[in-house]
Amino acid sequence: MLSITLLLLCLWIFGKHNAFFSGLIRVFFFISLGLFVLSSFYNSVSFADTILLLSISCLTMALTGFILDLVSHNKIVQIIVSIISVMSGMYIEKSFRLPDYQIVNTTSYDPDGEILVEIDQNRISEISKIITSKNKTIRSAFKPLSGEITELDDYYVIDVDKNDDVNQFMNNFKNMDGIKWIEPNEIIPFDFPQRTEIESMDKYGKLSNDPSVNMQWHLSFLNMEQYYKFFISNNIQPQRAATLYILDTGIDGSHEDLPSDLTKNKDKQGHGTHCAGVAAAITNNNIGVASMTPNKDWVKVKGIQVIGDIGFGTQKSIIDGIIEATDNGADVISLSLGGITNQERQKAYNDAVKYANDKGAIVVVAAGNANLDGKRYSPANAENVITVTSVNEKSEKSGFSNHVENLKMGIAAPGEKILSTTPSNTYTAFSGTSMATPQVAGLIAVMKAINPKLNTQTVYRILNSTGKETQNTLRTGKLIQPLDAIKALF
């Protein structure tokens, strides 16, 4: 937009002897200038960067106008100056624009069942015969316990031959009588978080008796010292412990700083264990780190492995996990996973989230780590989920974090250099929206422990109304304020 504005400025000066042309270009120039200023605040990393960009741009425009007037007697020199000015504008814009990570269209489908299809139960026998007659296999996809309140048990998985064109197959079947919905069963690659070093151990205050809490900058940033004190000084007790499910790579249930009632399973990747600790490591136990939970009585943490040991899951495996968590009494389901999708709408995800909501669970999803529109990421773009972005200690959107201005329920939490539990009683700092998400999920679990009847819309309204503005709230959502969110329940 800056290069266009500079071009219009040059044309305005070129045509200043033609009143009509000059007047017309002047109007376009000011429109372009206004759009450039607005887009600068929208796209920049921080307010400081925006001011710097606008200052440099104004200087460039002023210098361009001055030189063009100075050489007005030589049209060739004016043209050369104009070209240099426009190219400078392009360079300035490129320098200040956050890069969209280069993501090629690598969406692929589960080779064991490439297609999810919702079928009218009155036509299932007929449609199954047609599919099997074409040497394809079909089987039931999902088995929710409460099938009477959902359409998930109407979904089937179709396994096509590896040489078949999946999209062509779907196009051929989507208009068939009895086919209510059809979509590919996408493979979801595991988004490995960035391992990071932690700054000085003396920089942050002592919020609890956990030995590594002074390395958890995000807790100081969120005013967790006053949060913990609020529970103690007011003798606040849970109505019941909330159940938080971490759908991820598994959880090391034997970790010293995680609740002892965790299932003793393994986590080869370490990601799920890290997320569990961010949400619900045991606070004030003189071990390891602190978390969003005041103590071990507030939240029960459970894990379901939906991402395989080699780093891949599928749309079906994630939905299976949502169903399993829901049917086992989840209050909150945390999904620090997802990937870019080719689909404008994924009904199966939406149906799974609705099933969870209808049975009392709130679903929290990471926005993703590609500095893209979160609407392009699944399940971050599913209906009725709370989508979490990452900010740094300056309340700026993390450079990697997707943005959520086109999603209905976006919220922000710290996501850089987050220290938490990792397998075999170790502790590691990672960065990513994966780390921000369990902070929100853990806080919501505590809220649900106080008031089990809370639903997604009410919780989001509280988080949004009590949250703080970030450097670009439109793109990040409000920054959670745990203490104020808890106070809003009383």
N, C-alpha and C positions, 0 to 999 in steps of 0.2 A: 504493500500500500504506500510506503514511503517513496518508492521509485516512481509510482504513478503520480503522486503528489508533486514530486520534483519535475516530472515531465510536463505536467499542467502548468507549473510555475514558469518553465522555460517558454512554453507556447504563449502564455499570457504576455510575457515580456516581448517575445517576437512580434506579437500582433497588436502591440499597444497603439499603433497608429491607425488601426481599424477599430472604431468604437464598438461596432456590433460584435465582431469576432472576439475582441478583448473582453467585452462584458460577458459574453457567453462562457468563455474559458475561465473567467474569474469565478463565476458561479460554481462551475465544476471543480475548480481548485479548492474552494472553501468547503464544498461537500466532501471532497477527498481528504482534506486536512482533518475535518471533524471525524470521519470514519477511521482515519489513521490513529488519532488520539484515543478514540474509544477502543480500537483493537489493541493498542499498546497496553492499556490497563488490563485487557482481557487475557492477553497471551504471555505477558512477561512473568518471570519467576517471582519477582518481588516488587514492592512499591519503589524501593531504591533503584532497581534496574529500570523501572518504567521512567522515573524522573531522569535518569542518566540518558536513556534512549531519546526521550523528548528533547532534552537539552542539546544533544549532539545533532539531532534532526533539525532543530530550529537554527542552530549555527550553520549547518550545511545549506539550508534554504536561504538564510541571510547572505552567506558567502556567494551562493550561486547568483542571487539577484544582483548583488554588488558587482560581481565580475561581468555579468551579462550587460549591465548598464555601462560598465567601463569600456567594453569592447563593442558597443552597439554599432560602431561604424564599420565593423568587419564581420559579415555574416558567417564566413567560414569558421572563424575563431569562435563565434557564438555557438555554432553547431558542435564544435569539438568540446567546448565547455559543457554544453547540455548533455552530450553523451557521457562525459566523465561524471557529471552530477548524478545522472540516472544510475550509472553503474555503482557509484558510491552509495546511493540509496539502497541498492540491492545488497551490497556488502554489509551495510549497517544492519539491515533487517536480518540477514542471515546470522550475523554475529550475536544478536540479542534473542534470537528465536531458540526456544528449547527444542532439541532435536527429537523428532519422532523416531524411536528406535526402529531400525529397518526390519520389518517383519514381512517376509514373503508369505504368500498364501499357501501355507503348509498344512491346512486342515485336512486330516485324513480320517478314515473310518475304521471302526473295530473289525478286524478280519473274521472274528467269530460271530458277527452279527452286525452287518453294516447299516441296517435300517430299523427305525422304530416306527410302528404304524398303529394307529388307533382304529379299531374295527367295531362296527355295529354288531353287538352280540347275536342279533337275529340273522346275521349273514356270515358268521365266522366259519361255519362248515363249508359253505359254498366257496368263500374266498380262499380258505386253506387248500381246497382241492385245486383251485386254479394255480395257486403258487407252487404247490408240490408237483403239479403237472409240468411245470417249467424247470424241474430239477433244483428247486430252491427249498430250503427248510424254514419252517415257521414254528415258533414256540412262545409261550406266555412270557412277557417281560417282567412284570411286577406283581407282587403278591401282598398287598397291604392287608393288615388285619381287619380294618374297618372299610371294607370294600363298598359298603352301602353309602358312604359319604364322598366317594371319589370315583373318577373315571380311570384311575391308574390301572385297574385290573382289566381294562379294555385294550391295553397296549400289548403288542406282540413284537418280537424280534425276528427279522427276516435275514437269513444268511444267504447271500448270493455268491455265485462263483467269482473267484478272484479276477477272472478275465472280463467280467461284466462291467458295464458302465453303471455305477450306482445311481447317478443323477438321471440317466435315461430311464432306468428301471422305475424310479420314483415318478417321473413324468408320465410314464405309461399307466401307472396304477392310481395316481392321485384323484382322478375323476371317476373311478370305478364306484358303482353303487355299493354302499356299505363301508367305504373307506372314509373315516371321519377326519383323519389327520395322518400325514406321513412326513418324516424328517430323518436325516442321517444320524446314526449313532456315532458322534464324533469322538475321536481320541483326544484326551486332554493331557498335554505334556506338562510334567511337573515344572513349575517355575522356581528354579533353585534360587534362594535368597543370597544376597551378597554377604559373605563373612567379613566382619569389620573389626578393627582394633578399637579398644575403649580408651577414652582419655583419662587424665589424672584421677586417681582414686580419691583425692581430697577435694575435688571440685564440687561435689554434691553433698548435701546434708545427710545426717543420719536419721532416717525416717522410721526405722524399726531396729530390732536387735539382730536382724539377718546380716551376716558378715559382709556380703557383697552389695548391700543395698546402696552404698554410697557410689557405686558404679552404674546405678540405674537412673540416668539423668531424666528419663521420661517420667519417673514417679515424682521427682521434685517439680518438674515442669507442669504436672497435673495437680499440684498441691495435695499430694497424697498424705503428707504428714497430718494436715488438718482433717483429712478424710478419715484416717485411722482413729484420730483422737475423738472425732464426732461419735463414732460407734461406741467407744469406751466411756466417754463422759456422759453419754445419754443412755447407756446400758441398752443399746438397741440389739434385739435378738431376732433371728429369722422366724417367720411363721413355720417354715420348713426349709430344709436344704434344697436349693434348686439343682436340677440336673443339667449339666452342660456337656454336650457331645462335641468332640473335636473330630471332624471328618477329614482325614489327612493320610499320612504315611504310617500311622500307628503311633502308639505311645509306649515308652519304656516305663512300664508300671512298677518297676522296682527302684525307680529313682528316689534318692534320699529326701528330696524336697517336694515331692508330689504326694497327694493323699494316699494313704496306705491301702484304701479299698479299691484302687485301680486294678483292673485285670492285668495280670502279669504277662503282657505280650511284648513283642519286640518292635523296634523302629530302626531299620537299617539306615534310613536317610537322616534321621534326627529332627526333621522338620516338625512333625507332629508333637514330639516331646517338647520342643522349643515353644510351640504355640500353647501347649497345655500349661507350661510354666508361666508364660506371660499372663495368662488368664487367671490361674489358680494355684501357683506355687504357694506353699504354706507360709504365710506371713507371721513374723514374730515367733519363730521356732528355733532361733539361733543357728539356722542352717541355710546356706546358699543365699537365695534372693527372696524378694517380696513380690506381691502381685496385686491384682485388683480386688482380691477377697480379703476381708479383715482378719479372718482366721479359718481354720479347717472346718468349722461348723456350718459355713454358709453355702458352699458349692460342692457338689459331687461331680467329679470329672470322669468322663468315659470316652474312650476312643474307638472309632471304627476306621479300619484301613480301606480307603477307597482309591488310593494311589499305590500302584505296585512297587515292589522293591527296586525295580529298574527305572522308576520315574514316570510311569504313565498310568492314567486311569481312562475311563470312558464316561460318556454322558450317562449310560445305563448304570455303571458302578456307583457314580455319585448319587443318582436318584435312588438306587437301592439303599445307599447309606442314609439318605434323608428319611426314607420310609422306615428303615430299621430303627433309627434314632427316635423317630416319632412314635412308633409302636412300642418302644421301650420307655416311654414317659419323658422324653426330652422337654425341658423348658426352653433351652436355647441351643441352637445348632450353629456351630462356627465352621465356616468354609474358607480357609486360606489357600484357595486354589482357583483355577479357571484358565481360560485361554481365549484367544481370538476366534470368532465364529464367522461363518459365511451366511448365517441365517438371520433374517430380520426378526423372526419370532420362533421361539422354541417352546412349544406348548407343553411338552413333557416336563420340563423344568418348572413351568408355571403351575402345572397340576400338582407336582410334588410339593412345592412351597405352599400351595393352598391347602393341601392335605395336612402339612405340618401346622399351619396356622389354625386350621379348623380343630385340631386336637390340642391346641394350646401352646405350640412351640413358636419361637421367634427365630428367624433365619438371618444370620449375619454373614456377609460375603466380602472378600477382598476385591478391591477395584481392579487390581492388576498392575503390573510393573513395566509398562511400555510407553508411558507418556502419551497415551491415546485416549480417545473418547471411550469412557467405560461402557457406553451403549454397544460397543463392538465386542465386548467381552462377556462370556457366559461362565458361570451363572450370575455374574455381577449385574447383568441386565434383566434378570428375571423379575417378574412382578412381585411386589410385596416383600422384597428383601431389603435389609439395611446394608448399603454398600459403603465400604470404608476406604478412604484415601489415607495417604501418609504425608505428614508434615515434619519439618525439622525443628530445631530448638529456637528458630526465629519465626516460627509460625508460617513459614513459606512451604508451598507444595514441594515435596521431594521431587527432584528432577526425574526420577523413574516412575513416579506415581501416575496412574491414569486419572482422568478428571471426570467429574460427575454432574456437570451442569445439565445434562440431558437425561438424568435419572431422577426419580421422584424422591428418594430417601437416601441422600448422600450425607456422610458424616466423616469427620477427620479425627485422627489420633496420631501420636508420635510413631514414626516407623523407621528411624535411622539409629543404628548402633544400640539396638535393644538387647540387653543381656538377659539370658534366661537359661533354663535347664536344657541339657542335651544328654543323650544316652550315656550310661555307665557312670553316673554321678558326676558328670562334667557340666561346665557352664560356658556358653559361647554367645557372642554378640553377632546378630544378623541385622540386615536392613531389608525392608520390603513392606508392601501393604499387608503381607502375611503376618508381620509382627504387629501392625496397627490393629488388625481385625480382632485378635483375641483380647485386646484391651477393651474394646467395645463390647464384645461378647461376654467377657468376665464381669464387666460393670452391669450389663443387662441381667446376668444371672443373679447378681446380688440384689438388684431391684426386684426381680421375680421372687426371690426368697422373702422379701418384705411383703410384696403383694403378688401372690401367684396368679391373680386374674388379669394382670397386665397383658395387653396385646401389642402387636407390632406398631400400629398407628399411634397408640398412646405413648409407648416408649419413645418412638421417634420424635413425637411432639415435645416430650420432656427434654430429650437430648438436644434438640434443635433450639428450644426456647431458653435453655440454661447454658448452651454452648457459647464459646467466644468466637468473635470474628478472626479469621486468618488474614494473611496478606492478600489472598484472593479467594474469598469465601465462596463465590459463585462456582469456582472450579473444584474446591475441596469439600464444601459443606462446612458447617460449624465445627470447631474444635471441642471435643467433649470436656466437660467440667464435672468430674465424678462427684465431688462433694455437693455441688448445687443440684445435681440430678437426684441424689439421695434425699436431700432436704425437700425437694419438690414432692416427694411421696407422703410428706407429713402435713 
